[in-house]
Protein backbone atom coordinates (compact mmCIF):
# COMPACT_ATOMS: atom_id res chain seq x y z
CA UNK A 1 0.00 0.00 0.00
CA UNK A 2 1.42 3.37 -0.93
CA UNK A 3 0.75 6.55 0.99
CA UNK A 4 0.53 10.04 -0.49
CA UNK A 5 3.75 12.00 -0.39
CA UNK A 6 4.10 14.84 2.09
CA UNK A 7 4.21 17.24 -0.84
CA UNK A 8 0.89 15.98 -2.16
CA UNK A 9 -0.68 16.15 1.29
CA UNK A 10 0.51 19.74 1.68
CA UNK A 11 -0.67 20.67 -1.80
CA UNK A 12 -4.10 19.15 -1.20
CA UNK A 13 -4.58 20.52 2.30
CA UNK A 14 -3.49 24.05 1.35
CA UNK A 15 -5.25 24.28 -2.02
CA UNK A 16 -8.06 26.45 -0.68
CA UNK A 17 -5.72 28.94 1.03
CA UNK A 18 -3.44 29.01 -2.02
CA UNK A 19 -6.39 29.69 -4.33
CA UNK A 20 -7.63 32.46 -2.01
CA UNK A 21 -4.23 34.15 -2.22
CA UNK A 22 -4.15 33.88 -6.00
CA UNK A 23 -7.67 35.32 -6.22
CA UNK A 24 -6.71 38.33 -4.11
CA UNK A 25 -3.51 38.95 -6.09
CA UNK A 26 -5.54 38.72 -9.28
CA UNK A 27 -4.10 39.67 -12.63
CA UNK A 28 -0.93 41.72 -12.69
CA UNK A 29 -1.69 43.70 -15.80
CA UNK A 30 -0.64 47.22 -14.86
CA UNK A 31 2.10 48.93 -12.91
CA UNK A 32 -0.31 49.77 -10.03
CA UNK A 33 -1.37 46.11 -9.76
CA UNK A 34 2.29 45.03 -9.74
CA UNK A 35 3.19 47.60 -7.06
CA UNK A 36 0.22 46.42 -4.99
CA UNK A 37 1.46 42.83 -5.24
CA UNK A 38 5.02 43.91 -4.42
CA UNK A 39 4.03 45.95 -1.37
CA UNK A 40 1.89 43.14 0.01
CA UNK A 41 4.42 40.38 -0.54
CA UNK A 42 7.21 42.46 1.02
CA UNK A 43 5.08 43.21 4.11
CA UNK A 44 4.45 39.52 4.66
CA UNK A 45 7.74 37.99 3.53
CA UNK A 46 10.32 40.29 5.14
CA UNK A 47 9.29 39.47 8.74
CA UNK A 48 9.08 35.74 8.01
CA UNK A 49 12.59 35.75 6.55
CA UNK A 50 13.87 37.70 9.56
CA UNK A 51 12.22 35.20 11.92
CA UNK A 52 13.75 32.29 10.01
CA UNK A 53 17.20 33.76 10.56
CA UNK A 54 16.70 33.10 14.28
CA UNK A 55 15.43 29.52 13.89
CA UNK A 56 17.50 26.61 15.17
CA UNK A 57 17.70 24.57 11.95
CA UNK A 58 16.98 20.88 12.39
CA UNK A 59 19.76 18.51 11.42
CA UNK A 60 17.52 16.91 8.82
CA UNK A 61 17.92 20.06 6.70
CA UNK A 62 21.70 19.81 6.70
CA UNK A 63 23.26 22.80 4.94
CA UNK A 64 20.11 23.57 2.94
CA UNK A 65 18.64 27.04 3.51
CA UNK A 66 15.74 28.85 1.85
CA UNK A 67 16.01 31.46 -0.85
CA UNK A 68 15.71 34.86 0.81
CA UNK A 69 14.30 37.66 -1.32
CA UNK A 70 13.25 40.33 1.21
CA UNK A 71 16.20 42.64 0.39
CA UNK A 72 15.40 42.28 -3.31
CA UNK A 73 11.73 43.04 -2.69
CA UNK A 74 12.81 46.21 -0.86
CA UNK A 75 15.09 47.16 -3.77
CA UNK A 76 12.25 46.54 -6.24
CA UNK A 77 10.00 48.83 -4.20
CA UNK A 78 12.72 51.49 -4.23
CA UNK A 79 13.13 51.13 -8.01
CA UNK A 80 9.44 51.89 -8.41
CA UNK A 81 9.46 54.64 -5.77
CA UNK A 82 6.84 52.72 -3.79
CA UNK A 83 6.67 52.95 -0.02
CA UNK A 84 6.79 49.63 1.81
CA UNK A 85 3.87 48.74 4.04
CA UNK A 86 4.33 48.09 7.74
CA UNK A 87 5.45 44.51 8.17
CA UNK A 88 3.11 41.83 9.46
CA UNK A 89 3.76 39.58 12.42
CA UNK A 90 5.55 36.48 11.13
CA UNK A 91 3.99 33.04 11.34
CA UNK A 92 5.38 31.28 14.41
CA UNK A 93 7.90 28.50 13.88
CA UNK A 94 8.41 26.40 17.00
CA UNK A 95 8.85 22.91 15.59
CA UNK A 96 10.16 21.16 12.49
CA UNK A 97 6.66 20.57 11.15
CA UNK A 98 5.86 24.28 11.23
CA UNK A 99 9.22 25.07 9.66
CA UNK A 100 8.53 22.68 6.78
CA UNK A 101 5.09 24.23 6.29
CA UNK A 102 6.49 27.75 6.13
CA UNK A 103 9.27 26.68 3.79
CA UNK A 104 6.83 24.82 1.56
CA UNK A 105 5.05 28.10 0.80
CA UNK A 106 8.12 30.33 0.60
CA UNK A 107 10.13 28.00 -1.62
CA UNK A 108 7.12 26.98 -3.67
CA UNK A 109 6.61 30.61 -4.63
CA UNK A 110 9.48 30.21 -7.10
CA UNK A 111 7.03 28.32 -9.33
CA UNK A 112 4.57 31.21 -9.46
CA UNK A 113 7.42 33.68 -9.88
CA UNK A 114 7.86 32.51 -13.47
CA UNK A 115 4.32 33.63 -14.32
CA UNK A 116 4.60 36.92 -12.48
CA UNK A 117 7.97 37.59 -14.15
CA UNK A 118 6.28 37.40 -17.55
CA UNK A 119 3.72 39.94 -16.38
CA UNK A 120 6.47 42.18 -15.01
CA UNK A 121 8.41 41.93 -18.26
CA UNK A 122 5.33 43.08 -20.19
CA UNK A 123 5.29 46.11 -17.87
CA UNK A 124 8.92 46.91 -18.74
CA UNK A 125 10.44 45.50 -15.55
CA UNK A 126 13.35 43.06 -15.35
CA UNK A 127 15.64 41.36 -12.87
CA UNK A 128 17.84 44.49 -12.84
CA UNK A 129 14.99 46.94 -12.23
CA UNK A 130 11.72 46.41 -10.37
CA UNK A 131 11.58 42.61 -10.61
CA UNK A 132 14.89 41.40 -9.20
CA UNK A 133 13.15 39.27 -6.56
CA UNK A 134 11.45 37.33 -9.36
CA UNK A 135 14.75 36.71 -11.12
CA UNK A 136 16.20 35.28 -7.93
CA UNK A 137 13.17 33.05 -7.39
CA UNK A 138 13.29 31.76 -10.95
CA UNK A 139 16.95 30.84 -10.46
CA UNK A 140 16.04 29.02 -7.22
CA UNK A 141 14.16 26.15 -8.85
CA UNK A 142 16.93 23.74 -7.80
CA UNK A 143 16.53 24.93 -4.19
CA UNK A 144 12.81 24.06 -4.43
CA UNK A 145 13.62 20.59 -5.72
CA UNK A 146 16.17 20.07 -2.96
CA UNK A 147 13.58 21.19 -0.41
CA UNK A 148 11.05 18.68 -1.77
CA UNK A 149 13.60 15.89 -1.37
CA UNK A 150 14.18 16.95 2.23
CA UNK A 151 10.44 17.17 2.84
CA UNK A 152 9.97 13.59 1.67
CA UNK A 153 13.11 11.96 3.01
CA UNK A 154 14.64 14.30 5.59
CA UNK A 155 13.22 12.58 8.63
CA UNK A 156 10.11 12.66 10.78
CA UNK A 157 7.87 15.67 10.25
CA UNK A 158 4.51 16.36 11.87
CA UNK A 159 2.54 16.77 8.66
CA UNK A 160 -0.51 18.25 10.43
CA UNK A 161 1.74 20.95 11.91
CA UNK A 162 3.26 21.59 8.47
CA UNK A 163 -0.20 21.93 6.91
CA UNK A 164 -1.37 24.36 9.61
CA UNK A 165 1.75 26.50 9.21
CA UNK A 166 1.52 26.49 5.40
CA UNK A 167 -2.12 27.57 5.55
CA UNK A 168 -1.18 30.33 8.00
CA UNK A 169 1.53 31.58 5.60
CA UNK A 170 -0.86 31.61 2.64
CA UNK A 171 -3.38 33.49 4.79
CA UNK A 172 -0.74 35.99 5.93
CA UNK A 173 0.24 36.68 2.32
CA UNK A 174 -3.42 37.14 1.35
CA UNK A 175 -4.00 39.56 4.23
CA UNK A 176 -0.87 41.51 3.31
CA UNK A 177 -2.09 41.99 -0.26
CA UNK A 178 -5.47 43.09 1.08
CA UNK A 179 -3.65 45.61 3.28
CA UNK A 180 -1.90 46.89 0.16
CA UNK A 181 -5.37 47.39 -1.37
CA UNK A 182 -6.49 49.34 1.68
CA UNK A 183 -3.33 51.48 1.68
CA UNK A 184 -3.80 52.27 -2.02
CA UNK A 185 -7.33 53.57 -1.38
CA UNK A 186 -6.17 56.06 1.27
C-alpha positions in Angstrom: 0.0 0.0 0.0 1.4 3.4 -0.9 0.8 6.5 1.0 0.5 10.0 -0.5 3.8 12.0 -0.4 4.1 14.8 2.1 4.2 17.2 -0.8 0.9 16.0 -2.2 -0.7 16.1 1.3 0.5 19.7 1.7 -0.7 20.7 -1.8 -4.1 19.2 -1.2 -4.6 20.5 2.3 -3.5 24.0 1.4 -5.2 24.3 -2.0 -8.1 26.5 -0.7 -5.7 28.9 1.0 -3.4 29.0 -2.0 -6.4 29.7 -4.3 -7.6 32.5 -2.0 -4.2 34.2 -2.2 -4.1 33.9 -6.0 -7.7 35.3 -6.2 -6.7 38.3 -4.1 -3.5 38.9 -6.1 -5.5 38.7 -9.3 -4.1 39.7 -12.6 -0.9 41.7 -12.7 -1.7 43.7 -15.8 -0.6 47.2 -14.9 2.1 48.9 -12.9 -0.3 49.8 -10.0 -1.4 46.1 -9.8 2.3 45.0 -9.7 3.2 47.6 -7.1 0.2 46.4 -5.0 1.5 42.8 -5.2 5.0 43.9 -4.4 4.0 45.9 -1.4 1.9 43.1 0.0 4.4 40.4 -0.5 7.2 42.5 1.0 5.1 43.2 4.1 4.5 39.5 4.7 7.7 38.0 3.5 10.3 40.3 5.1 9.3 39.5 8.7 9.1 35.7 8.0 12.6 35.7 6.5 13.9 37.7 9.6 12.2 35.2 11.9 13.7 32.3 10.0 17.2 33.8 10.6 16.7 33.1 14.3 15.4 29.5 13.9 17.5 26.6 15.2 17.7 24.6 12.0 17.0 20.9 12.4 19.8 18.5 11.4 17.5 16.9 8.8 17.9 20.1 6.7 21.7 19.8 6.7 23.3 22.8 4.9 20.1 23.6 2.9 18.6 27.0 3.5 15.7 28.9 1.8 16.0 31.5 -0.8 15.7 34.9 0.8 14.3 37.7 -1.3 13.3 40.3 1.2 16.2 42.6 0.4 15.4 42.3 -3.3 11.7 43.0 -2.7 12.8 46.2 -0.9 15.1 47.2 -3.8 12.2 46.5 -6.2 10.0 48.8 -4.2 12.7 51.5 -4.2 13.1 51.1 -8.0 9.4 51.9 -8.4 9.5 54.6 -5.8 6.8 52.7 -3.8 6.7 52.9 0.0 6.8 49.6 1.8 3.9 48.7 4.0 4.3 48.1 7.7 5.4 44.5 8.2 3.1 41.8 9.5 3.8 39.6 12.4 5.6 36.5 11.1 4.0 33.0 11.3 5.4 31.3 14.4 7.9 28.5 13.9 8.4 26.4 17.0 8.8 22.9 15.6 10.2 21.2 12.5 6.7 20.6 11.1 5.9 24.3 11.2 9.2 25.1 9.7 8.5 22.7 6.8 5.1 24.2 6.3 6.5 27.8 6.1 9.3 26.7 3.8 6.8 24.8 1.6 5.0 28.1 0.8 8.1 30.3 0.6 10.1 28.0 -1.6 7.1 27.0 -3.7 6.6 30.6 -4.6 9.5 30.2 -7.1 7.0 28.3 -9.3 4.6 31.2 -9.5 7.4 33.7 -9.9 7.9 32.5 -13.5 4.3 33.6 -14.3 4.6 36.9 -12.5 8.0 37.6 -14.1 6.3 37.4 -17.6 3.7 39.9 -16.4 6.5 42.2 -15.0 8.4 41.9 -18.3 5.3 43.1 -20.2 5.3 46.1 -17.9 8.9 46.9 -18.7 10.4 45.5 -15.6 13.3 43.1 -15.3 15.6 41.4 -12.9 17.8 44.5 -12.8 15.0 46.9 -12.2 11.7 46.4 -10.4 11.6 42.6 -10.6 14.9 41.4 -9.2 13.2 39.3 -6.6 11.5 37.3 -9.4 14.8 36.7 -11.1 16.2 35.3 -7.9 13.2 33.0 -7.4 13.3 31.8 -10.9 16.9 30.8 -10.5 16.0 29.0 -7.2 14.2 26.1 -8.9 16.9 23.7 -7.8 16.5 24.9 -4.2 12.8 24.1 -4.4 13.6 20.6 -5.7 16.2 20.1 -3.0 13.6 21.2 -0.4 11.0 18.7 -1.8 13.6 15.9 -1.4 14.2 16.9 2.2 10.4 17.2 2.8 10.0 13.6 1.7 13.1 12.0 3.0 14.6 14.3 5.6 13.2 12.6 8.6 10.1 12.7 10.8 7.9 15.7 10.3 4.5 16.4 11.9 2.5 16.8 8.7 -0.5 18.3 10.4 1.7 20.9 11.9 3.3 21.6 8.5 -0.2 21.9 6.9 -1.4 24.4 9.6 1.7 26.5 9.2 1.5 26.5 5.4 -2.1 27.6 5.6 -1.2 30.3 8.0 1.5 31.6 5.6 -0.9 31.6 2.6 -3.4 33.5 4.8 -0.7 36.0 5.9 0.2 36.7 2.3 -3.4 37.1 1.4 -4.0 39.6 4.2 -0.9 41.5 3.3 -2.1 42.0 -0.3 -5.5 43.1 1.1 -3.6 45.6 3.3 -1.9 46.9 0.2 -5.4 47.4 -1.4 -6.5 49.3 1.7 -3.3 51.5 1.7 -3.8 52.3 -2.0 -7.3 53.6 -1.4 -6.2 56.1 1.3 
